[in-house]
Amino acid sequence: MAATLSAVLLLPPTALGVGDIHVEHRALDDIDIRGEKIAPTAAQQAAAGALGSRVTWNEFGTPASLINDEGYLATGLGADEVAAARSFVEDNRELFRLSAGSAGGLELVSDSPMAAGSGHAVILRQRAGELPMTLDGLISVGVVDGRVAYVSSSAVGEGSLSGDQTISPDAAWLAAANETGLDLDANAIASSQERDGWTELEVSAISGPQRSRAVALPIPGSGSIRAFETLVIDSQAGTGYRSFVDAASGEVLVRESITAQLADNPRCPDGDVRGTQITVDLAGKRAHLLRRIQVSALLRPRRTLPSGDPDPTDPTQSRFAGLRRFRIETCNARRSGPCKGDDGFKRLFKSPKNAFPGGVPRPLSPDLSLRDFKVRKRAATHVRLIALTNQCTGAPEYQGELDEDPGNPTDCSESSAQAAELRANELQVFTGRSRLVR
């Protein structure tokens, strides 16, 4: 199983929103049979053009991303980041297919400061009646000093909540589990309990936390339907799936593998960090002229349950697994074809051996924080980050015999499990010279 590396949407107007992330792992293909994609209207396209933005569209006919390469999408919205984000959405509600009431009723999910500078990422969420909307219905707004730098969204537009709930949370979980290839019946569920809005199930046939909860699932062009969100996790097999089951028919409408998220710091291919990689398909239909990148190897915060308690399924992380040295490759599909496998990729940048320096006795968080790297200008549609070493395998401070006790192995690359694990947190790609959010 390949090690997990994550990429993020970027806030500065000259940064590129990251698209598809390709990570190798053994899992069933994702499915989504909710319906056909909706095209944006001429009025929406005109509204996006009036913002001076480069826009991509999602399956609900609303903006997947909005970025103004020459500046900001809006200015003068005030010092309160959340109020500025809400104001932008309300002023452009037709672009998101929202009424005034729906735009004003968006829930605040989070207001997160950027890793560098004074920018904030404000995330708002739609609701469908009494149920939380999941999978889609989010609008993320990048705000700095009253200016909107970028927007990404899975907004689903207006629409009512429909459908009846005729199956139980247990039955929905069984439908999702059997759709992954298991063969279980109701007798496999040993017990269940309600906790934090979820039905938690103990299943005798597989190990791992199993969950099911009632949600609203958006359907392109048809509002939302009553559904169940389920988690089918087999810790022994190393598989995990998040599925959405129609609460009336029991049909699985959406399934996605969450193995990569569940297997934070997993074993690298063949037990070797070197060569572990992600490939990022950059947003838009044209190639982008790259000038700079930023990479972070920081550990992410511990996951928590809605109650605020630590999530018992959240795996332990180690700074010794943090990225140390890496290589960047790019491909331009407009010139070299579809950028599949290694075809068309060329080296753009190779980092210093101590791109993320570590010290004695262990790497510290500042050693792994977001760092800026200038690269040669090159047009690209895809960017690939390839790990060369992590702290355990690449730092001389953790190699060889480090004490007087021959019975105590101290060479990290030979005696530690971290030698085969990897953590890289952010990859940011910029097209401008110095237009970071400050």
C-alpha positions as CSV (number, residue, x, y, z in Angstrom):
1,M,0.0,0.0,0.0
2,A,1.4,3.4,-0.9
3,A,1.9,5.9,1.8
4,T,-0.6,8.7,2.2
5,L,0.3,12.2,1.1
6,S,-2.4,14.9,1.0
7,A,-2.8,18.0,-1.1
8,V,-4.8,21.1,-0.4
9,L,-6.7,23.8,-2.1
10,L,-4.6,26.9,-2.2
11,L,-5.7,30.4,-1.1
12,P,-3.6,33.0,-2.9
13,P,-5.0,34.2,-6.2
14,T,-1.9,33.1,-8.0
15,A,-1.9,29.6,-6.5
16,L,-3.6,26.7,-8.3
17,G,-6.4,24.7,-6.7
18,V,-5.3,21.1,-6.5
19,G,-7.5,18.6,-8.4
20,D,-7.4,14.9,-8.5
21,I,-4.9,13.1,-6.3
22,H,-3.8,9.7,-7.5
23,V,-2.5,7.4,-4.8
24,E,-2.0,3.6,-5.3
25,H,-3.8,1.4,-2.9
26,R,-5.7,-1.9,-3.0
27,A,-9.4,-1.0,-3.0
28,L,-12.6,-1.3,-5.0
29,D,-13.3,1.5,-7.5
30,D,-15.4,4.4,-6.3
31,I,-18.9,4.6,-7.6
32,D,-21.4,7.4,-7.9
33,I,-24.8,6.7,-9.7
34,R,-26.7,9.8,-8.6
35,G,-27.4,11.1,-12.1
36,E,-26.1,13.2,-14.9
37,K,-24.0,16.4,-14.5
38,I,-25.8,19.7,-14.8
39,A,-24.3,22.4,-17.0
40,P,-24.1,26.0,-15.8
41,T,-26.5,28.6,-17.3
42,A,-25.5,31.5,-19.5
43,A,-26.3,33.8,-16.6
44,Q,-24.0,31.9,-14.2
45,Q,-21.2,32.0,-16.8
46,A,-21.7,35.7,-17.2
47,A,-21.6,36.2,-13.4
48,A,-18.3,34.3,-13.2
49,G,-16.9,36.4,-16.0
50,A,-17.9,39.6,-14.2
51,L,-15.7,38.5,-11.3
52,G,-12.7,38.3,-13.7
53,S,-12.3,34.7,-12.6
54,R,-11.1,31.5,-14.1
55,V,-13.9,29.0,-13.2
56,T,-14.4,25.2,-13.2
57,W,-17.8,23.7,-12.7
58,N,-19.0,20.8,-10.6
59,E,-21.7,18.2,-11.4
60,F,-24.4,20.5,-9.8
61,G,-23.8,23.3,-12.2
62,T,-22.1,25.5,-9.6
63,P,-18.5,26.7,-9.4
64,A,-16.0,24.0,-8.3
65,S,-13.4,26.7,-8.2
66,L,-13.1,30.5,-8.8
67,I,-9.7,32.1,-9.0
68,N,-8.8,35.5,-10.4
69,D,-5.3,35.2,-11.8
70,E,-4.8,39.0,-11.8
71,G,-6.0,39.8,-8.4
72,Y,-9.0,39.2,-6.1
73,L,-12.6,38.1,-6.6
74,A,-13.9,40.8,-4.3
75,T,-12.5,43.5,-2.0
76,G,-13.7,45.8,0.7
77,L,-15.7,43.2,2.6
78,G,-14.5,44.1,6.1
79,A,-12.2,42.7,8.7
80,D,-14.4,39.8,9.9
81,E,-13.4,36.8,7.8
82,V,-16.7,34.9,8.3
83,A,-18.8,37.9,7.6
84,A,-16.8,38.7,4.5
85,A,-17.3,35.1,3.2
86,R,-21.0,35.2,3.9
87,S,-21.3,38.6,2.1
88,F,-19.5,37.2,-0.9
89,V,-21.8,34.2,-1.2
90,E,-24.9,36.3,-0.7
91,D,-23.8,38.9,-3.3
92,N,-23.2,36.0,-5.7
93,R,-25.9,33.7,-4.7
94,E,-27.2,33.2,-8.3
95,L,-23.8,31.9,-9.2
96,F,-24.3,29.1,-6.6
97,R,-28.0,28.6,-7.5
98,L,-29.1,29.8,-4.1
99,S,-32.0,31.9,-3.0
100,A,-31.5,34.8,-0.6
101,G,-32.9,32.7,2.3
102,S,-30.6,29.7,1.5
103,A,-27.6,31.9,1.2
104,G,-28.3,33.6,4.5
105,G,-28.9,30.3,6.2
106,L,-25.6,28.6,5.4
107,E,-24.0,26.9,8.5
108,L,-20.5,27.8,9.5
109,V,-18.4,24.6,9.5
110,S,-15.0,26.2,10.2
111,D,-12.9,29.3,10.1
112,S,-9.2,28.2,9.8
113,P,-6.2,30.5,9.6
114,M,-3.7,29.8,6.8
115,A,-0.4,28.2,7.6
116,A,1.4,31.4,6.5
117,G,0.1,34.9,6.5
118,S,-3.2,36.4,7.7
119,G,-5.5,34.6,5.3
120,H,-8.4,32.4,6.5
121,A,-10.3,29.6,4.9
122,V,-14.0,29.9,5.8
123,I,-16.2,26.8,5.1
124,L,-20.0,27.1,4.9
125,R,-22.5,24.3,4.5
126,Q,-26.0,23.9,3.1
127,R,-28.7,22.1,5.1
128,A,-31.6,20.0,3.9
129,G,-34.5,20.2,6.3
130,E,-33.6,18.6,9.7
131,L,-30.8,16.5,8.2
132,P,-27.1,17.4,7.7
133,M,-26.1,17.5,4.1
134,T,-23.1,15.3,3.4
135,L,-20.6,14.6,0.6
136,D,-21.6,17.9,-1.1
137,G,-23.1,21.2,-0.3
138,L,-19.9,23.0,1.0
139,I,-18.6,26.4,0.0
140,S,-15.0,27.3,0.9
141,V,-14.0,30.9,0.7
142,G,-10.4,32.1,1.1
143,V,-10.4,35.6,2.7
144,V,-7.6,38.0,3.6
145,D,-8.1,41.5,5.0
146,G,-11.6,41.8,3.5
147,R,-10.6,40.4,0.1
148,V,-11.7,37.1,-1.4
149,A,-8.7,35.3,-2.9
150,Y,-10.4,32.1,-4.1
151,V,-13.6,30.0,-3.8
152,S,-14.1,26.3,-4.1
153,S,-17.4,24.6,-3.7
154,S,-19.6,21.6,-4.0
155,A,-22.8,23.8,-3.7
156,V,-25.8,21.9,-4.9
157,G,-28.2,24.8,-5.5
158,E,-31.9,25.0,-4.4
159,G,-34.0,21.9,-3.8
160,S,-36.2,20.2,-1.3
161,L,-35.6,17.1,0.8
162,S,-37.6,14.1,-0.6
163,G,-38.0,10.4,0.0
164,D,-39.0,8.3,3.0
165,Q,-36.9,6.3,5.4
166,T,-38.2,2.7,5.2
167,I,-35.0,0.8,6.3
168,S,-33.1,0.9,9.5
169,P,-29.5,2.1,10.1
170,D,-28.5,-1.5,10.6
171,A,-30.1,-2.6,7.3
172,A,-28.4,0.3,5.5
173,W,-25.0,-0.7,6.8
174,L,-25.6,-4.3,5.8
175,A,-26.5,-3.2,2.2
176,A,-23.3,-1.1,2.0
177,A,-21.1,-3.9,3.5
178,N,-22.5,-6.6,1.1
179,E,-22.0,-4.2,-1.8
180,T,-18.3,-4.3,-1.1
181,G,-18.2,-8.1,-1.5
182,L,-19.0,-9.3,2.0
183,D,-21.8,-11.8,2.6
184,L,-23.5,-10.8,5.8
185,D,-27.0,-11.0,7.3
186,A,-28.6,-9.4,10.3
187,N,-27.2,-12.1,12.6
188,A,-23.7,-10.7,12.0
189,I,-24.5,-7.6,14.0
190,A,-23.8,-8.5,17.6
191,S,-24.9,-5.1,19.1
192,S,-25.6,-1.5,18.3
193,Q,-25.7,1.8,20.2
194,E,-26.4,5.4,19.5
195,R,-23.5,7.9,19.9
196,D,-23.0,11.4,18.6
197,G,-25.7,11.1,15.9
198,W,-24.3,7.7,14.6
199,T,-25.5,4.2,15.1
200,E,-22.3,2.3,16.1
201,L,-22.4,-1.4,15.3
202,E,-20.3,-4.3,16.6
203,V,-20.0,-6.9,13.8
204,S,-18.6,-10.3,14.5
205,A,-17.4,-11.0,11.0
206,I,-15.0,-8.1,10.7
207,S,-12.8,-6.0,13.0
208,G,-13.1,-2.2,13.1
209,P,-15.6,0.5,14.0
210,Q,-18.8,0.3,11.9
211,R,-21.2,3.2,11.7
212,S,-24.4,4.4,10.1
213,R,-26.4,7.7,10.3
214,A,-29.3,9.4,8.6
215,V,-28.3,12.2,6.2
216,A,-29.4,14.2,3.2
217,L,-27.7,13.2,0.0
218,P,-27.7,15.7,-2.8
219,I,-28.9,14.6,-6.3
220,P,-27.9,16.7,-9.3
221,G,-31.1,18.6,-10.4
222,S,-33.3,17.0,-7.8
223,G,-32.6,18.5,-4.5
224,S,-31.7,15.9,-1.8
225,I,-33.0,12.6,-0.7
226,R,-33.1,10.8,2.7
227,A,-30.1,8.5,2.9
228,F,-27.8,6.8,5.3
229,E,-24.1,7.4,5.4
230,T,-22.2,4.3,6.4
231,L,-18.6,3.4,7.3
232,V,-17.6,-0.2,6.5
233,I,-14.1,-0.7,8.0
234,D,-12.1,-3.9,8.1
235,S,-8.9,-3.2,10.1
236,Q,-7.5,-6.6,9.5
237,A,-7.8,-6.4,5.7
238,G,-6.8,-2.8,5.7
239,T,-9.9,-1.6,3.8
240,G,-12.5,1.0,4.5
241,Y,-15.4,2.4,2.6
242,R,-17.8,5.3,3.0
243,S,-21.1,4.7,1.3
244,F,-24.4,6.4,0.9
245,V,-27.5,4.2,0.8
246,D,-31.0,5.3,-0.3
247,A,-33.1,5.3,2.9
248,A,-36.2,4.1,0.9
249,S,-34.8,1.5,-1.5
250,G,-31.6,0.3,0.2
251,E,-29.6,1.0,-3.0
252,V,-26.0,2.1,-2.7
253,L,-25.8,5.3,-4.6
254,V,-22.2,6.4,-3.7
255,R,-19.2,4.4,-2.5
256,E,-15.7,5.8,-2.0
257,S,-12.6,4.1,-0.6
258,I,-11.3,5.8,2.6
259,T,-8.3,3.4,2.9
260,A,-5.8,6.2,2.3
261,Q,-7.4,8.4,5.0
262,L,-7.6,5.5,7.5
263,A,-4.1,4.3,6.8
264,D,-2.2,7.5,7.8
265,N,1.5,6.6,7.9
266,P,0.9,3.3,6.2
267,R,3.7,1.1,5.0
268,C,5.4,2.3,1.8
269,P,5.7,0.2,-1.3
270,D,8.1,-2.7,-0.7
271,G,8.9,-1.2,2.7
272,D,10.8,1.7,1.0
273,V,10.0,5.4,1.4
274,R,11.9,6.2,-1.8
275,G,9.6,6.5,-4.8
276,T,6.3,7.0,-2.8
277,Q,4.4,9.6,-4.8
278,I,1.3,11.6,-5.5
279,T,0.2,13.0,-8.9
280,V,-2.0,16.1,-8.9
281,D,-4.1,17.0,-11.9
282,L,-4.2,20.8,-11.8
283,A,-7.5,22.6,-12.2
284,G,-8.7,23.9,-15.5
285,K,-8.4,23.0,-19.1
286,R,-5.1,24.7,-19.9
287,A,-1.5,24.4,-18.8
288,H,-0.3,26.6,-16.0
289,L,3.1,28.3,-15.9
290,L,4.6,27.1,-12.6
291,R,7.1,29.3,-10.7
292,R,7.1,28.2,-7.1
293,I,6.0,25.4,-4.8
294,Q,5.4,25.0,-1.1
295,V,5.6,21.7,0.8
296,S,4.8,20.8,4.4
297,A,5.6,17.6,6.3
298,L,3.8,18.7,9.5
299,L,1.6,16.2,11.3
300,R,-2.1,17.0,11.1
301,P,-4.1,17.6,14.3
302,R,-5.7,14.6,16.0
303,R,-9.1,13.7,14.6
304,T,-12.0,14.1,17.1
305,L,-15.6,12.9,17.3
306,P,-18.5,15.5,17.2
307,S,-18.5,15.2,21.0
308,G,-14.9,16.5,21.1
309,D,-13.5,13.2,22.3
310,P,-10.5,11.7,20.4
311,D,-11.4,9.5,17.5
312,P,-10.4,6.0,18.5
313,T,-9.8,5.0,14.9
314,D,-7.3,7.8,14.3
315,P,-3.9,6.2,13.9
316,T,-0.7,7.4,15.7
317,Q,1.6,9.7,13.8
318,S,5.4,10.2,14.1
319,R,7.6,13.1,13.1
320,F,10.3,10.5,12.2
321,A,8.0,9.6,9.3
322,G,8.0,13.2,8.1
323,L,9.2,13.9,4.6
324,R,12.9,15.1,4.4
325,R,13.9,15.1,0.7
326,F,11.8,15.0,-2.4
327,R,11.6,15.5,-6.2
328,I,9.0,17.3,-8.3
329,E,8.1,16.2,-11.8
330,T,5.6,17.8,-14.2
331,C,3.7,16.8,-17.3
332,N,1.9,18.9,-19.9
333,A,-1.0,16.9,-21.3
334,R,-1.5,19.5,-24.0
335,R,1.8,18.4,-25.5
336,S,2.6,14.9,-24.3
337,G,-0.7,13.1,-24.0
338,P,-2.8,12.0,-21.0
339,C,0.1,12.0,-18.4
340,K,-0.6,8.4,-17.3
341,G,2.0,6.4,-15.5
342,D,5.5,7.8,-16.1
343,D,4.7,8.9,-19.7
344,G,5.4,12.6,-20.3
345,F,6.7,13.4,-16.8
346,K,10.0,15.3,-16.5
347,R,12.0,16.4,-13.5
348,L,11.5,20.0,-12.5
349,F,13.1,20.2,-9.1
350,K,15.1,18.1,-6.6
351,S,15.2,19.3,-3.1
352,P,18.3,19.6,-0.9
353,K,19.1,16.6,1.3
354,N,17.9,18.5,4.3
355,A,14.8,20.2,2.8
356,F,13.1,19.5,6.1
357,P,16.0,19.4,8.6
358,G,15.7,17.3,11.8
359,G,17.8,17.5,15.0
360,V,18.8,15.6,18.1
361,P,17.0,13.9,19.8
362,R,14.1,14.0,17.4
363,P,12.5,16.2,14.6
364,L,10.5,19.1,15.9
365,S,7.3,20.7,14.4
366,P,9.2,23.8,13.1
367,D,11.5,21.4,11.2
368,L,8.5,20.1,9.2
369,S,6.5,23.3,8.7
370,L,5.5,24.7,5.3
371,R,8.6,25.7,3.2
372,D,8.9,27.6,0.0
373,F,10.9,26.4,-3.0
374,K,11.6,28.3,-6.2
375,V,11.5,26.2,-9.4
376,R,12.3,26.8,-13.0
377,K,9.3,28.2,-14.9
378,R,7.5,25.4,-16.8
379,A,4.0,24.9,-18.2
380,A,2.2,21.9,-16.7
381,T,-1.2,20.3,-16.3
382,H,0.0,17.7,-13.8
383,V,2.5,17.9,-10.9
384,R,4.0,14.9,-9.1
385,L,5.7,14.9,-5.7
386,I,8.1,11.9,-5.2
387,A,9.5,11.1,-1.8
388,L,13.2,10.4,-1.6
389,T,13.8,10.1,2.1
390,N,11.9,10.7,5.4
391,Q,13.5,11.9,8.6
392,C,14.2,8.3,9.7
393,T,16.0,7.3,6.5
394,G,17.6,10.6,5.4
395,A,18.8,12.3,8.6
396,P,22.4,11.4,9.6
397,E,21.5,12.3,13.2
398,Y,19.4,9.1,13.4
399,Q,21.8,6.7,11.6
400,G,24.3,4.2,13.0
401,E,25.2,3.3,16.6
402,L,24.2,6.2,18.8
403,D,25.0,4.9,22.3
404,E,27.3,2.5,24.2
405,D,24.8,-0.3,24.4
406,P,25.1,-2.8,21.5
407,G,21.9,-4.5,22.6
408,N,19.9,-1.3,22.0
409,P,19.5,-0.8,18.2
410,T,19.6,2.9,17.4
411,D,19.9,3.1,13.6
412,C,16.5,4.4,12.6
413,S,16.7,3.2,9.0
414,E,17.4,-0.4,10.1
415,S,15.5,-0.8,13.4
416,S,12.5,1.5,13.3
417,A,9.1,0.9,11.6
418,Q,9.2,4.6,10.7
419,A,11.8,3.7,8.0
420,A,8.9,2.3,5.9
421,E,6.3,5.0,6.7
422,L,5.8,8.5,5.3
423,R,4.0,11.7,6.2
424,A,3.7,14.7,3.8
425,N,0.9,17.2,4.6
426,E,0.7,19.9,1.9
427,L,1.7,20.5,-1.7
428,Q,1.0,24.0,-2.9
429,V,1.7,25.2,-6.5
430,F,2.0,28.8,-7.5
431,T,2.0,30.6,-10.8
432,G,3.0,34.0,-9.6
433,R,6.2,35.5,-8.2
434,S,5.2,36.7,-4.8
435,R,1.5,36.8,-4.5
436,L,1.2,34.8,-1.3
437,V,-1.6,35.7,1.1
438,R,-0.2,38.0,3.8
